[in-house]
Amino acid sequence: MTKEKKAKFWNFVDNLEGDKVVWIIVLLLIMISIVSVFSSTSLLAIEQGSSRMNIIRGQLLFSLVGLGVIILIYNLKNMHWFKLGSQLGFGACLIPLLMLGAHVDLGVIKAQHINEAWRTLKIFGFQFHVFEFTKITMVMYLSWAIDAFENNEFRLSKMISKLPHMKFFGTKTGEKWMYIYGPIGIICLLVMMGSISSSIFITAIMVVTILVGGISIKDLVKPIIIGVISVTAIVYTGYTLSGHTMFERIATAPSRLKPEYTMDDLVKYSSTKSSKEFREASDKLRQPVSAKLAIKEGGFFGKGPGNSTQRYVVSVMFGDYIFSFIIEEYGIWGAAIILILYVSLLARGAIIVRYCKSTFEKAAVAGLILLISGQAFMHMLINVDLFPLTGQTLPLVSHGTSSFLMFCVAFGVVLSISRIAKKDMDKEQKEMIKDGGLGIVASGNEAQEIDEIQSGISDLDVIENQLND
């Protein structure tokens, strides 16, 4: 490679806008996903009557499509488009959640019961992960709602308030209930019909998003009390009507905290391996126990790429247990790399939020980063048996289609906002320097702040020149 070509390449990297650390994290996670999925899908290939090469071709295709989605969203240079799409988010979530809750079967659109929960819709043969879509879409919707509330931009509530006995919706409290608390409660209940654990996680992310956006904890006391009372009433109804499909997940929720079978039961029934109790305990514990065995057998250095044995036992090793698989093949070193990437993402998210200009930008970036990293940490804790068992994939690493693409959307939004926010910050700094250079008189603290900014930028220029030399 000639010097000119090298220069062009590094100029391309240097000119790449948006947060470069997040770009690196995205690319590394996708590369880890390709390697891990190829090696962990042996059992899936057998079940499908296919081959790992066919599966990895599909993963490569979705990786390329995912990168295309990230680049497409990253190149949106106007925050108006994000806000326009975000305000439609609540309505966009309602339709698939209602279809999932009703267990629809329309032929081309069918609700699917997977891993003892209603999580996906099969649309023209394509598996659509409703909860993954809901997580990201609701973070964006609430970011818009908080920003619109702060800037007094709600129109529908003002129109409704003019109707008889509807003045409440024209007040600030009424707007919060209509646009923020109400949608959170509705989404929580609809997700609860399919999965209790997903409902808790999604609700927590939504609450954190509005807290970052400026809603105080004091303001949330009343909505939380009402929510707890409502959920308690629904749980009681769920036990009373446990035969009704709408309350199926609520009635089985305690089993997540206290499993039907434990390792002690498996040992107890092992003397009579032909018994019904041993077979049931073995079936229930096969996957979590095998995942823990994968971690134990991996040790510090791992078995090496392609040498996993538990991939032939755990049917979803490439999904819900991909972290265990990585430890089995690559050891604690592999786990440390994964952990560092998500911790770095969390740290970079905090930095991006600091230079975001609007409430919408801050809430969206914080909510999405916490969603991605929070789900990653939950996945890891489940795999090492430090958290109740629930189906949570490892973002951008686990094998998937719509869930993989939805996390690509999330990363695209974060990178685009970081790009826009950094441009705004650089523009403001240049204007301040220009004003100071033209001799515009500033008094007291303002003059001191301008001097400090100019001094700091000068120091950065000196350091940059030394590095270039």
Salt bridges, closest charged atoms under 4 A:
GLU4 OE2 - LYS8 NZ 3.74
GLU17 OE1 - ARG419 NE 2.48
GLU17 OE1 - LYS423 NZ 3.67
ASP19 OD2 - ARG348 NH2 2.69
GLU116 OE2 - LYS284 NZ 3.32
GLU132 OE1 - LYS135 NZ 3.37
ASP147 OD2 - LYS83 NZ 3.25
GLU175 OE2 - LYS158 NZ 3.41
ASP219 OD2 - LYS176 NZ 3.25
GLU248 OE2 - HIS113 NE2 3.61
ASP265 OD1 - LYS268 NZ 3.97
GLU280 OE2 - LYS276 NZ 3.89
ASP283 OD1 - ARG286 NH2 3.32
GLU297 OE1 - LYS303 NZ 2.57
GLU328 OE2 - LYS303 NZ 2.83
ASP385 OD2 - LYS292 NZ 3.12
ASP426 OD2 - LYS422 NZ 3.31
GLU428 OE2 - LYS357 NZ 3.70
